[in-house]
Amino acid sequence: MTDYKTISGGVTAPNGFQAAGIVAGLKASHQPDLSLIYSESSAIAAGVFTTSQVRAACVDYCRQQLEKQASAQAILCNSGQANAATGQQGWDDAVETAQLLAQTLKIDPTSVLLASTGVIGQRMAMPEFRAGIPPLVEALSETGGNAAAQAILTTDLVTKTIALETTFDDRPVRIGGMAKGSGMIHPNMATMLAFVTCDAAVSTSLWQEMVQRAAQRSFNQITVDGDTSTNDCLLALANGQSRTPAITEPGEKAEKLEAMLTAVCQHLAKAIARDGEGATCLIEVEVTGAPDETAAQQVAKTIAGSSLVKSAIFGRDPNWGRIAAAAGRAGVPFEQENLQVKLGNFLLLKDGQPVEFDRAAASDYLQQAAKGTYLEADTVTITVDLGSGEGSGKAWGCDLSYDYVRINAEYTT
Amino acid sequence: MTDYKTISGGVTAPNGFQAAGIVAGLKASHQPDLSLIYSESSAIAAGVFTTSQVRAACVDYCRQQLEKQASAQAILCNSGQANAATGQQGWDDAVETAQLLAQTLKIDPTSVLLASTGVIGQRMAMPEFRAGIPPLVEALSETGGNAAAQAILTTDLVTKTIALETTFDDRPVRIGGMAKGSGMIHPNMATMLAFVTCDAAVSTSLWQEMVQRAAQRSFNQITVDGDTSTNDCLLALANGQSRTPAITEPGEKAEKLEAMLTAVCQHLAKAIARDGEGATCLIEVEVTGAPDETAAQQVAKTIAGSSLVKSAIFGRDPNWGRIAAAAGRAGVPFEQENLQVKLGNFLLLKDGQPVEFDRAAASDYLQQAAKGTYLEADTVTITVDLGSGEGSGKAWGCDLSYDYVRINAEYTT
């Protein structure tokens, strides 16, 4: 299932996609703040959105668009203002930006999807936004993936992009992606945005199902501090420009495409968790022996989200008690006599009871992770077997450090 | 409904209760570690226990006892070891301590309830425990409430006790309580234990219902870091020694008793939240305008538990965005156009949109709370109206400080 390779280019790696990112002046910092992904032909589109009752105008806009038609040609994203808690004015601004972009691109306004991230409760900097659209379109390029990825960042420390390639009938098929993560932004919301491009030819319904499942196995399984944003969204376009035969039925090719899509989403999700505010390492939790995948994911996410587990990892403390306690409160039934907990290769708990282990070596394992390089050696692995079924699932988080508190306490609205 | 007054004495304030707390040597620190509450006559008993799948032996023991008979005469609690993740040996130890205490008190072993808090995965210090029981019984006294409250603490900074008194037919009726809180303990679990004594005469079924409801409106509505312990429990005894007529039906007297019981539980719950690790203030969240009380409680608890809200309060930042975002993701449907948020007396959000407010004064309000005295001036109040119904509910938490991370990161197993 993993016969794909990593390539460069991010969202512009797949055929027929262009992208751009520019400084339009929406951010006081004069960092890039306007980002565009453009497909040269109409692409099928799928979206996954925040479940919050408090939603940004762009989220409502995309949901409405995608209910009407499951296709799009452009994704316009700004950073600087989130366009949330902005009422009717915010909605009008969203509609206007979509129309302006459509005019400039000479496409139908219904082919434009929108995303925003930044300060909530403030109106978008519309003069700058309006003035920025022509140069943004002008900057579109087949190598613009990284510029686009830059322009969606807020307090993220690094850009988050990935592209994978496989072959169908000896022709390359590619999926690219970019995301922004959990760096909070004035006035401080954890917004996760992810955009995926794909040049496979695939039916709308299959693509939508794949995107839903991939999101469930990636973005929905990361946790930095348990807060959900008003603006969270994943938008995924597939434009068929690989010129490979259309995938319209479940089967080997669909599975191969979904595996690659899931890998793209998991890469971006892990990059977001790794870049969690103040984080020194990525925590990967794998749960096996659960009644089903959903139950396993639930337990994994509860462990990855536990403040006690997170601060123990930051303290380089091989604390099986906190891991077991988090598993126990996750709402999934299991027999504690069957519980097994591993930290890296160290078996800490077996049959629900602690076992002897080399505490210094286990602490050293945690210490080393904090010194690892980005997304390579810096992953702490927690493996939990519930001994109560065949279901397995993963979740990702990061440790809880002094810097998390500093960033979120000292950043005054 | 609030015609009761605060009195001294804690769990020994109600008639016919004695208590004791001693140093038995279960803790390396030689702090008090063995606690006993004793009713001179058999009392009806109700319990509320952790919902975790990973439970201490004492929790399973109490649940079994209370399923067999809803009465008890003694509650034996040790601190130092939690007797969780200890397997069959832990169960046998629990049974032995109950039997030893029953022998010494000359009561039936089935009249003994058990609680433990401390290190998990370690066997209780049985030689010290055995040797401690005779002097513990010897120390029983009608003024022993505070000593008992001391002996259940772990890393708590203060004891948590309360006693309230009202009159039924011109005779005093009292409820006392003590609790330990969210100070974590080596190897670090947030255990909440609470014990309530009452000298009213009340039917078993009414008492059990009252205790369940009071727990739901107090202990189940506090959050320090979202972690649930293996040992959490509330045990409540009512021995009828006030010699007032038995309350056997719902009605005015039952309501009066329940109001007092709820007040006792809320006092203890707030004391636990206020003593959260590293906390500088108590956060009280009141939600109104929800579909029902449960929905209101859910939203309140989500806000009180949000790491972003908690760190904003620590940073003295009147951050309505984080409060609105937490409300939005609580799983309760509402129209964002109706959302209203107040911080103290400052209106921050109205009709889902930010309003002008005196930012410096609001920040000062938060600053003052941190300087308040214990459970008096140090409460930050967040009031949220969802505008979607008549339900209201409260939750309590504390701010998230550097010290939380320090305590939980640097405490090595």
Interface residues (C-beta under 8 A of the other chain):
Chain A: T50 T51 S52 Q53 V54 R55 A85 T86 G87 I120 G121 M184 P187 N188 M189 A190 D225 G226 D227 T228 S229 T230 G305 S306 S307 L308 S311 A312 F314 G315 R316 D317 P318 N319 W320 G321 R322 A324 A325 A326 A327 G328 R329 A330 V332 P333 F334 E335 Q336 E337 L339 L349 D351 G352 Q353 P354 R359 S363 L400 S401 Y402 Y404 V405 R406 N408 A409 E410 Y411 T412 T413
Chain B: T50 T51 S52 Q53 V54 R55 A85 T86 G87 I120 G121 M184 P187 N188 M189 A190 D225 G226 D227 T228 S229 T230 G305 S306 S307 L308 S311 A312 F314 G315 R316 D317 P318 N319 W320 G321 R322 A324 A325 A326 A327 G328 R329 A330 V332 P333 F334 E335 Q336 E337 L339 L349 D351 G352 Q353 P354 R359 S363 L400 S401 Y402 Y404 V405 R406 N408 A409 E410 Y411 T412 T413
